[in-house]
Amino acid sequence: MRIRSLILTSASTLALSLPVLAQDAVPVLPSANDDSVFVLGTITLTIDDVSGFTADGAQTTKSATPISESQQSTTVVTNDQITKQGAQNMGQALGYTAGVLAEPFGIDPRFDTPYIRGFKAEHAQYVNGLRQGRYFGAIKQEIYGMQQIEVLRGPSSSLYGAGSPLGVINMVQKRARSTDMSEVGLGFDSNGSSRLFFDVNRAPNEDLAWRVTGIGRNDSTQIEDLTNKGGYLAGAVRWTPDDATTIDLLANYTKDAPMPPTGVPFALTGTGNDDYLRELYTGQKDWDDSDRTSYAIGAEISHEFDNGWTLSQGFRYESLDWEYRTTYASAVNGDSTFSRGSSEQLEDSKTISLDTRLTGEVVTGQATHRLLFGADVRKYDAHESSQFFTAADLNWRNPDYYVDARSPYADPNAGPSLLRQVGIYVQDEIEYGNWRGSLGLRYDWVKQSGERYGAVSEFEENEVTGRAGLSYVFDNGFAPYISYSTSFDPNAGVDIDNKVLRPTEGEQWEVGVKYLPQSFDGLITVSVYDLRQSNVNRSVRRTDGPGSAIRQIDEVKSQGLEVEATAEIAEGWQIRGGYAYNRTEQIDPTGSVDPSTGLIFDGKELADAPRHLASLWIDRDFGNGLRVGGGIRHIGSRYIDGANSQKLDSVTLLDLGGSYTYGSVETSLNITNLTDEVYVGACGFSYCSYGEGRTVTAKVTYKW
């Protein structure tokens, strides 16, 4: 019933606006041909390096409305913050973002797997506003090639279609800009990693600019054999043939070999051997291997018509080719041994994404409407193959990594699958004096055909989603707000009772206040939310025989409070701090039983959803070339699985960073986990991963 009210309200707003549109009673938006901004329709996104940690605009919102006036909790992690904190991947860059469990599985060279508001972000990762292709979570993107990272919290299907209720994580690739700049550098860390990087931008005239960015990596982690060797190369061209048109061409290519982590069984953790186990490789050196190639070609075009309306379009074609073999730990079966399994995965996929928008303003009485009409198309064509094997037991006290005792216990399964999504959406952002309102509505057609891993994987869904928000912007910078939003994510297959799986749906109420200080540069957000997801898939034990199947439980609740502040409180002082309280609960009256533990889900918390997360980073630039900074991160206790069979301890981590610039040379030093805390970050379906220990990273950069 709530979505029906939202449809009627949005339709009424459009009915009022369209007659005015027909009369061309449209105020012309200021022409944004300033080279310091990137223009995507009426979306104004700061694209040159943000000086500091604070940004009040994001590509993710598809709107020119400042973050400080929007009715949704949004964070932008700037390139300046990424650089000063020495982040080497997206997880590390989000470590000081409120409500984000940034790197639960330690450093996994394959993926970034943060959790937001209790939910895993594997279906919520985007690049340049377009969702990354892949069923089992987006692959890791090269952070050196990114301008900023944006986190839009809460269901966002009204703009993006099928996806996770946690929201959207968007990585914005570096673009060509109007001023010449160049840098080249070397980096090393205490794990034995080395990196060579460069970033060159040239603007031969006011209409044309180009940029080339690259990095070569030979990375290692606290586990010596968990490596990633490879490189990244990206190019960007900006052409402005006239004052009304901007064309950005973007391309990137990655060739690497990320080795999958192998982990240890949970039963071994906390037994007095954690220091040793944290650095222990538990795989098979004659088996584990990885070879990955990915590339993407895209364009972003905007043209402003004489009446002030802007037509814009984003396009990307991406390709992924990945073959890897891995070993995973299983159950402890002796004082010094545990069992293992092996798998071989082959992936070949192509993704085409296209998003077209028409934006402009109309005035009805004293109200100004910023209207957005959009349509997007996504086609994901994948061929996946998987085969599982046994593996020899490992004596973890005296490991032998070359015991060739594999045998297949599951037949190889493969099959092509094709996913197609088409969506049309509309958004009306209303300004009436100090009042701000927003209404969004979207209709999606989603269809999947073919098979995945040897099983038929088909569905066809049509879904309506929406959002509505209201805020009041006081003259002193305070803006209280309230919003409601929905999401959906289709499912393929049948449940334990042979019924077709229903789409997983999400809805959220959020109430908060934002404060844009008048006396210093900053943004403070306090939000309270009630986020619920229904028709959630759970693996349950069969009662009619061995094995497990899927049952969709009634609901998962995620309720909490988030506080985040980003500010430059005085000349040279930059601060980012955050705190989040999150309470999750699974509601399952059927009494579904976890197949591995025999415990029920009903009333239990979600896995990897700590009650408390807190962080604070303070950075001081002395103005004489010297800069120092430091931070503290607290991760509360959390359960290892949805059955809440075991709990991980809380941990508090300290980080330091500093740099010194002399002329054109900058040297920097960062230390993460300063006190070398040993802790278990998270546990997967059969093994646990340790968080990264103390790592010292040094870098020398020459700029001109």
C-alpha positions as CSV (number, residue, x, y, z in Angstrom):
1,M,0.0,0.0,0.0
2,R,2.9,2.4,0.7
3,I,4.3,2.0,-2.8
4,R,0.9,2.7,-4.3
5,S,0.7,6.0,-2.4
6,L,4.1,6.8,-3.7
7,I,3.0,6.1,-7.2
8,L,0.0,8.4,-6.9
9,T,2.0,11.2,-5.3
10,S,4.6,11.1,-8.0
11,A,2.1,10.9,-10.8
12,S,0.3,14.0,-9.4
13,T,3.6,15.9,-9.3
14,L,4.3,15.0,-12.9
15,A,0.8,16.0,-14.0
16,L,1.4,19.5,-12.5
17,S,4.8,19.8,-14.1
18,L,4.2,18.6,-17.6
19,P,1.9,21.5,-18.8
20,V,4.6,24.0,-17.7
21,L,7.2,21.9,-19.5
22,A,5.1,22.1,-22.7
23,Q,5.1,25.9,-22.4
24,D,8.9,26.0,-22.1
25,A,8.5,27.9,-18.8
26,V,11.9,26.5,-17.8
27,P,14.5,28.6,-16.0
28,V,17.9,27.9,-17.7
29,L,20.4,26.3,-15.5
30,P,23.8,28.1,-15.2
31,S,26.1,26.7,-17.9
32,A,28.6,24.5,-16.1
33,N,31.5,24.8,-18.5
34,D,33.9,25.4,-15.6
35,D,36.8,23.0,-16.1
36,S,36.9,22.3,-12.4
37,V,33.6,20.4,-12.5
38,F,32.4,17.4,-14.3
39,V,28.9,17.9,-15.9
40,L,26.6,14.9,-16.3
41,G,23.3,16.5,-17.3
42,T,22.4,18.8,-14.4
43,I,24.6,16.7,-12.1
44,T,27.6,18.7,-11.0
45,L,30.4,16.5,-9.6
46,T,33.6,18.0,-8.4
47,I,36.2,16.2,-10.5
48,D,39.5,17.8,-9.8
49,D,41.3,16.7,-6.6
50,V,39.3,17.9,-3.6
51,S,41.6,19.8,-1.2
52,G,40.6,18.2,2.0
53,F,38.2,15.5,3.2
54,T,34.9,17.3,2.6
55,A,32.9,17.1,-0.6
56,D,29.2,18.2,-0.9
57,G,28.4,16.5,-4.3
58,A,28.3,13.0,-5.5
59,Q,27.7,11.3,-8.9
60,T,25.8,8.6,-7.2
61,T,22.7,10.8,-6.4
62,K,22.3,11.6,-10.1
63,S,21.4,15.1,-8.9
64,A,22.9,18.6,-8.5
65,T,21.4,18.8,-5.0
66,P,24.1,19.1,-2.4
67,I,24.6,16.2,-0.1
68,S,23.9,18.5,2.8
69,E,20.4,19.1,1.5
70,S,19.5,15.5,0.3
71,Q,17.3,13.2,2.3
72,Q,19.7,10.2,2.3
73,S,22.9,9.5,4.3
74,T,25.8,9.9,1.8
75,T,29.6,9.8,2.3
76,V,32.3,10.8,-0.2
77,V,35.8,9.6,0.5
78,T,38.0,12.0,-1.4
79,N,41.3,11.3,-3.2
80,D,43.0,13.5,-0.6
81,Q,41.8,11.3,2.2
82,I,42.7,8.1,0.4
83,T,46.2,9.4,-0.2
84,K,46.9,10.6,3.3
85,Q,45.6,7.5,5.0
86,G,47.7,5.4,2.6
87,A,44.8,3.2,1.5
88,Q,45.8,0.5,-1.1
89,N,42.3,-0.8,-1.8
90,M,38.6,0.2,-1.4
91,G,38.2,-1.7,1.9
92,Q,41.0,0.3,3.5
93,A,39.7,3.6,2.0
94,L,36.3,2.9,3.7
95,G,37.8,2.1,7.1
96,Y,36.9,5.5,8.5
97,T,33.4,5.7,7.1
98,A,30.5,5.4,9.6
99,G,28.6,2.2,9.6
100,V,31.0,0.3,7.3
101,L,32.7,-2.9,8.3
102,A,35.3,-2.2,5.7
103,E,37.7,-5.2,5.4
104,P,36.3,-8.1,7.3
105,F,38.3,-10.8,5.5
106,G,41.6,-9.0,5.7
107,I,43.3,-8.3,2.4
108,D,41.7,-10.5,-0.3
109,P,43.3,-9.5,-3.6
110,R,40.3,-10.8,-5.5
111,F,37.4,-8.8,-4.0
112,D,36.4,-5.9,-1.8
113,T,33.7,-7.2,0.5
114,P,32.6,-4.4,2.9
115,Y,29.4,-4.7,5.0
116,I,27.1,-1.7,5.4
117,R,24.2,-1.6,8.0
118,G,24.6,-5.3,8.4
119,F,24.4,-6.3,4.7
120,K,27.2,-7.5,2.4
121,A,28.0,-5.2,-0.5
122,E,28.6,-7.8,-3.1
123,H,25.6,-6.6,-5.2
124,A,26.1,-2.9,-4.5
125,Q,29.3,-2.0,-6.2
126,Y,29.4,0.5,-9.1
127,V,32.0,2.2,-11.2
128,N,31.2,5.6,-12.7
129,G,27.5,5.2,-11.7
130,L,27.1,1.9,-13.6
131,R,26.9,-1.5,-11.8
132,Q,29.8,-3.9,-12.1
133,G,29.0,-7.1,-13.8
134,R,29.4,-10.4,-11.9
135,Y,27.0,-12.7,-10.0
136,F,29.2,-13.4,-7.0
137,G,30.4,-9.9,-6.1
138,A,32.4,-7.3,-8.0
139,I,36.1,-7.8,-8.5
140,K,38.6,-5.5,-6.8
141,Q,39.2,-2.2,-8.7
142,E,42.5,-0.4,-8.7
143,I,42.1,2.4,-6.2
144,Y,45.0,4.5,-7.6
145,G,42.9,4.9,-10.8
146,M,40.0,6.4,-8.8
147,Q,39.1,10.0,-8.0
148,Q,36.8,9.3,-5.1
149,I,34.5,6.7,-3.5
150,E,30.9,7.4,-2.7
151,V,28.6,5.5,-0.3
152,L,24.9,6.1,-0.7
153,R,23.2,4.3,2.2
154,G,19.8,2.6,2.1
155,P,17.7,1.1,-0.7
156,S,18.3,2.8,-4.0
157,S,16.4,0.8,-6.6
158,S,14.4,3.9,-7.6
159,L,17.5,5.1,-9.4
160,Y,19.5,1.9,-10.0
161,G,17.1,-1.0,-10.3
162,A,17.8,-4.5,-8.9
163,G,20.3,-4.4,-6.0
164,S,21.1,-4.6,-2.3
165,P,19.1,-2.8,0.3
166,L,22.3,-1.4,1.8
167,G,22.6,1.1,-1.0
168,V,25.3,1.9,-3.5
169,I,29.1,2.0,-3.4
170,N,30.4,4.0,-6.4
171,M,34.0,4.4,-7.4
172,V,34.6,7.4,-9.7
173,Q,37.5,6.9,-12.2
174,K,40.0,9.7,-12.7
175,R,39.1,12.0,-15.6
176,A,41.0,14.4,-17.8
177,R,41.1,17.9,-16.4
178,S,41.9,21.4,-17.6
179,T,45.3,21.9,-15.8
180,D,48.5,20.1,-16.6
181,M,49.9,17.8,-13.9
182,S,52.2,14.9,-13.6
183,E,53.5,12.5,-11.0
184,V,55.6,9.3,-10.9
185,G,56.6,7.3,-7.8
186,L,57.7,4.2,-6.1
187,G,56.1,2.4,-3.1
188,F,57.2,-0.4,-0.8
189,D,55.8,-2.1,2.3
190,S,56.9,-4.3,5.1
191,N,55.2,-7.4,3.6
192,G,57.6,-7.2,0.6
193,S,55.3,-5.4,-1.8
194,S,56.6,-3.0,-4.4
195,R,54.8,-0.6,-6.7
196,L,55.6,1.8,-9.6
197,F,53.0,4.3,-10.5
198,F,52.4,7.4,-12.7
199,D,49.6,9.9,-13.5
200,V,50.0,12.4,-16.3
201,N,47.4,14.9,-17.4
202,R,47.7,17.4,-20.3
203,A,45.4,20.0,-21.7
204,P,46.8,21.2,-25.1
205,N,43.9,23.7,-25.5
206,E,40.7,24.7,-23.7
207,D,38.6,22.3,-25.7
208,L,40.7,19.1,-25.2
209,A,42.4,17.3,-22.3
210,W,43.8,13.8,-21.8
211,R,45.1,11.8,-18.9
212,V,47.0,8.5,-18.6
213,T,47.2,6.7,-15.2
214,G,49.1,3.4,-14.5
215,I,50.5,1.3,-11.7
216,G,52.5,-1.9,-11.7
217,R,52.2,-4.1,-8.5
218,N,54.1,-6.9,-6.9
219,D,52.0,-7.2,-3.8
220,S,52.1,-9.6,-0.9
221,T,50.3,-9.8,2.4
222,Q,51.0,-11.1,5.9
223,I,50.7,-14.6,4.3
224,E,53.8,-14.8,2.1
225,D,52.2,-16.9,-0.6
226,L,49.0,-14.7,-0.9
227,T,50.3,-12.4,-3.6
228,N,49.1,-10.4,-6.6
229,K,51.3,-9.5,-9.4
230,G,50.0,-7.3,-12.3
231,G,49.3,-3.9,-13.6
232,Y,46.6,-1.3,-14.4
233,L,46.5,1.2,-17.2
234,A,43.8,3.8,-17.7
235,G,43.2,6.6,-20.2
236,A,40.7,9.5,-20.1
237,V,39.9,12.1,-22.8
238,R,37.7,15.1,-22.3
239,W,36.4,17.1,-25.4
240,T,34.2,20.1,-25.2
241,P,33.3,20.9,-28.8
242,D,31.1,23.8,-27.7
243,D,29.9,25.5,-24.6
244,A,26.9,23.2,-24.3
245,T,28.5,19.8,-24.9
246,T,31.0,17.7,-22.8
247,I,32.3,14.3,-23.9
248,D,34.4,12.1,-21.5
249,L,36.0,8.9,-22.9
250,L,37.2,6.5,-20.3
251,A,39.1,3.2,-20.6
252,N,41.0,0.9,-18.3
253,Y,42.9,-2.4,-18.5
254,T,43.9,-4.7,-15.7
255,K,46.1,-7.8,-15.8
256,D,46.8,-9.5,-12.5
257,A,47.0,-12.8,-10.7
258,P,45.2,-12.5,-7.3
259,M,45.8,-15.6,-5.1
260,P,42.7,-16.6,-3.1
261,P,43.1,-16.8,0.7
262,T,42.8,-20.3,2.2
263,G,42.1,-19.5,5.9
264,V,41.9,-21.8,8.9
265,P,39.0,-23.6,10.6
266,F,37.3,-21.6,13.4
267,A,38.1,-24.3,15.9
268,L,41.8,-23.5,15.7
269,T,41.4,-19.8,16.4
270,G,41.8,-18.6,20.0
271,T,43.8,-21.7,21.0
272,G,47.0,-19.8,21.6
273,N,48.4,-20.2,18.1
274,D,46.9,-17.1,16.4
275,D,50.2,-15.3,15.9
276,Y,51.5,-18.3,13.9
277,L,48.2,-19.1,12.2
278,R,47.8,-15.5,11.0
279,E,50.8,-15.9,8.7
280,L,50.3,-19.6,7.8
281,Y,49.7,-20.5,4.2
282,T,47.2,-23.5,4.2
283,G,46.9,-24.1,0.4
284,Q,48.7,-26.3,-2.2
285,K,51.6,-24.7,-3.9
286,D,51.4,-27.0,-6.9
287,W,47.7,-26.3,-7.3
288,D,46.7,-22.8,-6.3
289,D,46.9,-20.4,-9.2
290,S,45.1,-17.4,-10.7
291,D,45.1,-15.5,-14.0
292,R,42.7,-12.6,-14.5
293,T,42.2,-10.1,-17.3
294,S,39.6,-7.3,-17.3
295,Y,39.0,-4.2,-19.3
296,A,36.4,-1.5,-19.7
297,I,35.6,1.1,-22.3
298,G,33.1,3.8,-21.6
299,A,31.8,7.3,-22.5
300,E,29.9,10.0,-20.7
301,I,28.2,12.6,-22.8
302,S,26.1,15.6,-21.9
303,H,24.5,18.3,-24.0
304,E,22.5,21.3,-22.8
305,F,19.8,22.6,-25.0
306,D,18.8,26.2,-25.5
307,N,15.8,25.9,-23.2
308,G,18.1,24.7,-20.3
309,W,17.2,21.0,-20.4
310,T,20.2,18.7,-20.6
311,L,20.4,15.3,-22.2
312,S,23.2,13.0,-20.8
313,Q,24.3,9.5,-21.2
314,G,26.7,7.0,-19.6
315,F,27.9,3.9,-21.4
316,R,30.3,1.1,-20.5
317,Y,31.4,-2.2,-22.0
318,E,33.4,-4.4,-19.7
319,S,35.0,-7.8,-20.1
320,L,36.3,-10.3,-17.5
321,D,38.3,-13.4,-18.2
322,W,39.4,-15.3,-15.0
323,E,40.7,-18.7,-14.3
324,Y,41.7,-19.7,-10.8
325,R,42.3,-22.7,-8.6
326,T,42.2,-22.6,-4.9
327,T,42.2,-24.6,-1.6
328,Y,40.0,-24.0,1.3
329,A,40.3,-25.1,4.9
330,S,37.5,-27.3,6.4
331,A,37.1,-29.1,9.7
332,V,39.7,-29.9,12.4
333,N,40.1,-33.7,12.5
334,G,43.1,-34.1,14.8
335,D,45.4,-32.3,17.2
336,S,47.6,-31.0,14.4
337,T,45.6,-31.6,11.2
338,F,42.5,-30.3,9.4
339,S,40.8,-31.3,6.3
340,R,40.7,-29.3,3.1
341,G,39.0,-29.0,-0.2
342,S,39.9,-27.7,-3.7
343,S,38.1,-26.0,-6.5
344,E,38.7,-24.8,-10.0
345,Q,36.7,-21.8,-11.3
346,L,36.5,-20.5,-14.9
347,E,34.7,-17.2,-15.7
348,D,34.2,-15.4,-19.0
349,S,31.7,-12.5,-19.0
350,K,30.7,-9.4,-21.0
351,T,28.6,-6.6,-19.6
352,I,27.0,-3.7,-21.5
353,S,25.5,-0.8,-19.5
354,L,23.7,2.2,-20.8
355,D,22.0,5.0,-18.8
356,T,20.3,7.9,-20.5
357,R,18.8,10.9,-18.6
358,L,16.9,14.1,-19.4
359,T,17.1,16.8,-16.7
360,G,15.9,20.3,-16.2
361,E,13.9,22.7,-14.1
362,V,10.3,23.8,-14.2
363,V,8.5,26.3,-11.9
364,T,5.0,25.8,-10.5
365,G,4.0,28.8,-8.4
366,Q,6.6,29.3,-5.8
367,A,8.0,25.8,-6.1
368,T,11.0,24.8,-8.3
369,H,11.1,21.3,-9.6
370,R,14.3,19.7,-10.7
371,L,13.1,16.9,-12.9
372,L,15.0,13.8,-14.0
373,F,13.7,11.3,-16.6
374,G,15.9,8.3,-17.2
375,A,16.1,4.9,-18.8
376,D,18.9,2.4,-18.4
377,V,19.7,-1.0,-19.9
378,R,22.1,-3.7,-18.6
379,K,23.1,-6.9,-20.3
380,Y,25.3,-9.4,-18.5
381,D,26.4,-12.4,-20.6
382,A,28.4,-14.9,-18.5
383,H,29.9,-18.4,-19.0
384,E,30.9,-20.0,-15.6
385,S,32.4,-23.3,-14.8
386,S,33.1,-24.9,-11.4
387,Q,34.5,-28.2,-10.2
388,F,35.2,-29.3,-6.7
389,F,37.9,-31.8,-5.5
390,T,39.1,-33.3,-2.3
391,A,42.5,-32.3,-1.0
392,A,45.0,-33.9,1.4
393,D,44.7,-33.1,5.1
394,L,47.2,-30.5,6.3
395,N,49.4,-30.8,9.3
396,W,49.4,-27.1,10.3
397,R,52.3,-27.6,12.7
398,N,54.5,-29.1,10.0
399,P,52.8,-28.4,6.6
400,D,53.6,-30.2,3.4
401,Y,52.3,-28.1,0.5
402,Y,53.0,-30.6,-2.3
403,V,50.9,-33.7,-1.4
404,D,49.1,-34.5,-4.6
405,A,46.0,-36.3,-3.3
406,R,43.2,-34.5,-5.1
407,S,40.2,-36.3,-6.6
408,P,36.9,-34.9,-7.9
409,Y,33.9,-35.3,-5.7
410,A,31.5,-33.1,-7.8
411,D,31.2,-33.3,-11.5
412,P,32.3,-30.2,-13.4
413,N,29.3,-27.9,-14.0
414,A,29.1,-25.2,-16.6
415,G,26.7,-23.2,-18.6
416,P,26.1,-19.8,-20.1
417,S,23.6,-17.5,-18.6
418,L,22.2,-14.1,-19.8
419,L,20.8,-11.4,-17.6
420,R,18.9,-8.4,-19.1
421,Q,17.6,-5.5,-17.1
422,V,15.6,-2.5,-18.5
423,G,14.4,0.3,-16.3
424,I,12.6,3.6,-16.6
425,Y,12.7,6.1,-13.8
426,V,11.6,9.6,-12.9
427,Q,12.6,11.9,-10.0
428,D,11.3,15.2,-8.9
429,E,13.3,17.3,-6.4
430,I,11.2,20.2,-5.2
431,E,12.4,23.4,-3.6
432,Y,9.8,25.6,-1.9
433,G,11.4,28.3,0.2
434,N,13.5,26.4,2.8
435,W,11.7,23.2,2.2
436,R,13.2,20.4,0.1
437,G,11.3,17.4,-1.1
438,S,12.1,14.5,-3.4
439,L,10.0,11.8,-5.1
440,G,11.3,9.0,-7.2
441,L,9.7,6.1,-9.0
442,R,11.1,3.3,-11.2
443,Y,9.7,0.4,-13.2
444,D,12.1,-2.5,-14.0
445,W,11.9,-5.5,-16.3
446,V,14.5,-8.1,-15.3
447,K,15.0,-11.5,-17.0
448,Q,17.6,-14.2,-16.7
449,S,17.9,-17.3,-18.8
450,G,20.3,-20.2,-19.2
451,E,22.1,-22.1,-16.4
452,R,24.7,-21.4,-13.7
453,Y,27.1,-24.0,-12.5
454,G,25.1,-26.8,-14.1
455,A,21.7,-25.9,-12.8
456,V,18.9,-24.1,-14.6
457,S,18.9,-20.4,-13.5
458,E,15.9,-18.5,-14.9
459,F,13.5,-15.8,-13.7
460,E,11.5,-13.0,-15.1
461,E,10.4,-10.1,-12.8
462,N,8.7,-6.8,-13.3
463,E,9.0,-4.5,-10.2
464,V,8.1,-1.0,-9.1
465,T,10.3,0.7,-6.6
466,G,10.4,4.3,-5.2
467,R,11.6,6.7,-2.7
468,A,10.3,9.9,-1.0
469,G,12.0,12.4,1.2
470,L,11.4,15.7,2.9
471,S,13.8,18.2,4.6
472,Y,13.9,21.8,5.9
473,V,17.1,23.8,5.4
474,F,17.6,26.3,8.1
475,D,19.7,29.4,7.5
476,N,22.2,28.3,10.1
477,G,23.1,25.2,8.1
478,F,21.0,22.6,9.9
479,A,18.7,20.4,7.7
480,P,16.5,17.8,9.5
481,Y,15.1,15.2,7.1
482,I,13.0,12.1,6.7
483,S,12.9,9.6,3.9
484,Y,11.4,6.3,2.8
485,S,12.9,4.0,0.0
486,T,12.6,0.6,-1.4
487,S,14.7,-2.0,-3.3
488,F,14.4,-5.5,-4.9
489,D,16.7,-8.2,-6.0
490,P,15.4,-11.1,-8.1
491,N,16.3,-14.8,-7.3
492,A,16.6,-17.8,-9.6
493,G,15.7,-21.3,-8.6
494,V,13.3,-23.1,-6.2
495,D,13.1,-23.5,-2.4
496,I,13.1,-26.6,-0.3
497,D,9.4,-27.0,-1.1
498,N,10.0,-26.7,-4.8
499,K,8.4,-23.3,-5.0
500,V,9.8,-20.6,-7.2
501,L,12.0,-18.2,-5.2
502,R,10.4,-14.7,-4.8
503,P,12.4,-11.5,-5.3
504,T,14.2,-10.3,-2.1
505,E,12.7,-6.9,-1.2
506,G,13.9,-4.1,1.0
507,E,12.5,-1.0,2.5
508,Q,13.9,1.7,4.8
509,W,12.7,4.6,6.9
510,E,15.5,7.1,7.8
511,V,15.3,10.2,10.0
512,G,18.2,12.4,10.5
513,V,19.7,15.9,10.5
514,K,22.6,17.3,8.5
515,Y,24.7,20.3,9.5
516,L,26.8,22.4,7.1
517,P,28.8,24.7,9.3
518,Q,29.0,28.3,8.5
519,S,32.3,29.0,10.2
520,F,34.4,26.2,8.8
521,D,34.4,23.6,5.9
522,G,32.7,20.5,7.0
523,L,29.6,18.3,7.0
524,I,28.0,16.5,10.0
525,T,25.3,13.9,9.6
526,V,23.2,12.1,12.3
527,S,20.8,9.5,11.1
528,V,18.5,6.8,12.6
529,Y,17.2,4.1,10.3
530,D,14.9,1.1,10.2
531,L,15.9,-1.2,7.3
532,R,14.0,-4.4,6.5
533,Q,14.6,-7.1,4.0
534,S,12.0,-9.8,3.2
535,N,12.2,-13.1,1.2
536,V,15.8,-13.6,2.3
537,N,17.5,-16.8,1.1
538,R,18.9,-19.1,3.7
539,S,20.6,-22.5,3.3
540,V,18.8,-25.0,5.5
541,R,19.1,-28.7,6.3
542,R,16.9,-31.1,4.3
543,T,14.6,-33.3,6.3
544,D,14.0,-35.8,3.4
545,G,17.6,-36.7,2.9
546,P,21.2,-35.5,3.0
547,G,22.3,-32.1,1.9
548,S,20.8,-28.6,2.1
549,A,18.4,-26.4,0.2
550,I,17.1,-22.9,0.2
551,R,14.3,-21.5,2.4
552,Q,13.2,-17.9,2.2
553,I,12.7,-16.5,5.7
554,D,10.2,-13.8,6.4
555,E,12.3,-10.8,7.3
556,V,15.6,-9.4,8.4
557,K,15.6,-6.2,10.4
558,S,18.5,-3.8,10.7
559,Q,18.0,-0.8,13.0
560,G,20.5,1.7,14.1
561,L,22.1,5.1,14.6
562,E,25.0,6.6,12.6
563,V,27.0,9.8,13.3
564,E,29.6,11.0,10.9
565,A,31.6,14.3,10.8
566,T,34.1,15.5,8.3
567,A,35.6,18.9,8.8
568,E,38.6,21.3,8.4
569,I,38.2,22.9,11.8
570,A,41.1,25.3,11.4
571,E,43.9,25.9,8.8
572,G,45.7,22.6,8.2
573,W,43.5,20.5,10.5
574,Q,41.3,17.8,8.9
575,I,39.1,15.4,10.7
576,R,36.9,12.5,9.9
577,G,35.1,10.6,12.6
578,G,32.1,8.3,12.9
579,Y,30.1,6.1,15.2
580,A,27.5,3.5,14.3
581,Y,25.2,1.3,16.4
582,N,23.5,-1.4,14.5
583,R,21.0,-4.1,15.8
584,T,20.0,-6.9,13.4
585,E,17.5,-9.7,13.8
586,Q,16.3,-12.5,11.6
587,I,12.6,-13.3,11.8
588,D,11.7,-16.9,10.7
589,P,8.6,-18.4,12.2
590,T,9.1,-21.6,10.2
591,G,12.1,-22.5,12.5
592,S,14.5,-23.1,9.6
593,V,17.6,-25.0,10.7
594,D,21.2,-24.2,9.7
595,P,22.6,-27.2,7.9
596,S,26.1,-27.0,9.4
597,T,25.2,-26.2,13.1
598,G,21.6,-27.5,13.5
599,L,20.7,-24.2,15.1
600,I,17.6,-22.1,14.1
601,F,17.8,-18.7,12.5
602,D,14.7,-17.1,14.2
603,G,15.6,-14.3,16.5
604,K,19.4,-14.5,15.6
605,E,21.6,-11.6,14.4
606,L,23.1,-11.4,11.0
607,A,26.7,-12.7,10.5
608,D,29.5,-10.0,10.4
609,A,27.2,-7.3,11.8
610,P,28.9,-5.7,14.8
611,R,26.7,-3.7,17.2
612,H,29.3,-1.0,17.5
613,L,31.7,0.6,14.9
614,A,33.7,3.7,15.6
615,S,36.5,5.6,14.0
616,L,38.4,8.9,14.2
617,W,41.2,10.3,12.0
618,I,43.0,13.6,12.6
619,D,45.4,15.1,10.1
620,R,47.6,18.1,10.6
621,D,49.4,20.0,7.9
622,F,52.0,22.4,9.4
623,G,52.4,24.4,6.2
624,N,56.2,23.9,6.0
625,G,56.0,20.6,4.0
626,L,55.4,18.4,7.0
627,R,52.1,16.6,7.6
628,V,51.2,14.1,10.3
629,G,48.0,12.2,11.0
630,G,46.7,9.3,13.0
631,G,43.5,7.4,13.6
632,I,41.7,4.8,15.7
633,R,39.2,2.2,14.6
634,H,37.0,0.1,16.8
635,I,35.2,-3.0,15.5
636,G,32.7,-4.5,17.9
637,S,32.1,-8.2,18.5
638,R,30.1,-10.0,15.8
639,Y,28.8,-13.5,15.0
640,I,30.5,-15.8,12.5
641,D,27.3,-17.1,10.9
642,G,23.5,-16.5,10.7
643,A,22.9,-19.2,13.3
644,N,25.1,-17.3,15.8
645,S,27.0,-20.4,16.7
646,Q,30.2,-18.5,17.7
647,K,31.2,-15.0,18.3
648,L,34.3,-13.0,17.4
649,D,35.9,-10.6,19.9
650,S,35.9,-6.8,19.4
651,V,39.2,-5.1,18.4
652,T,40.6,-1.6,18.4
653,L,43.2,-0.7,15.8
654,L,45.6,2.3,15.6
655,D,46.9,3.8,12.3
656,L,49.5,6.5,11.6
657,G,50.5,8.5,8.6
658,G,52.7,11.3,7.6
659,S,54.5,13.0,4.7
660,Y,57.2,15.6,3.9
661,T,57.3,17.6,0.8
662,Y,60.5,19.3,-0.4
663,G,60.2,21.0,-3.8
664,S,58.7,18.6,-6.2
665,V,59.4,15.5,-4.1
666,E,57.0,14.1,-1.6
667,T,57.9,11.2,0.8
668,S,55.2,9.5,2.9
669,L,55.0,6.8,5.5
670,N,51.9,5.0,6.8
671,I,51.5,2.4,9.5
672,T,48.3,0.4,9.8
673,N,47.5,-1.7,12.9
674,L,50.3,0.0,14.8
675,T,50.1,-2.3,17.8
676,D,50.0,-5.4,15.6
677,E,46.7,-6.7,17.1
678,V,46.0,-10.3,16.2
679,Y,42.3,-10.8,15.5
680,V,39.9,-12.9,13.4
681,G,38.2,-10.6,10.9
682,A,35.4,-12.9,9.6
683,C,34.5,-16.4,8.8
684,G,33.2,-17.8,5.5
685,F,31.3,-21.0,4.9
686,S,34.1,-23.3,6.0
687,Y,37.1,-21.2,7.2
688,C,38.1,-18.0,9.0
689,S,40.4,-15.1,7.9
690,Y,42.6,-13.0,10.1
691,G,42.8,-9.3,9.9
692,E,46.0,-7.8,8.5
693,G,48.8,-7.3,11.0
694,R,51.0,-4.2,11.3
695,T,52.1,-3.0,7.9
696,V,54.5,-0.2,7.2
697,T,54.2,1.5,3.8
698,A,56.6,4.0,2.3
699,K,56.3,6.0,-0.9
700,V,58.3,8.5,-2.8
701,T,56.6,10.7,-5.4
702,Y,58.0,13.2,-7.9
703,K,55.5,15.8,-9.1
704,W,55.8,18.4,-11.8
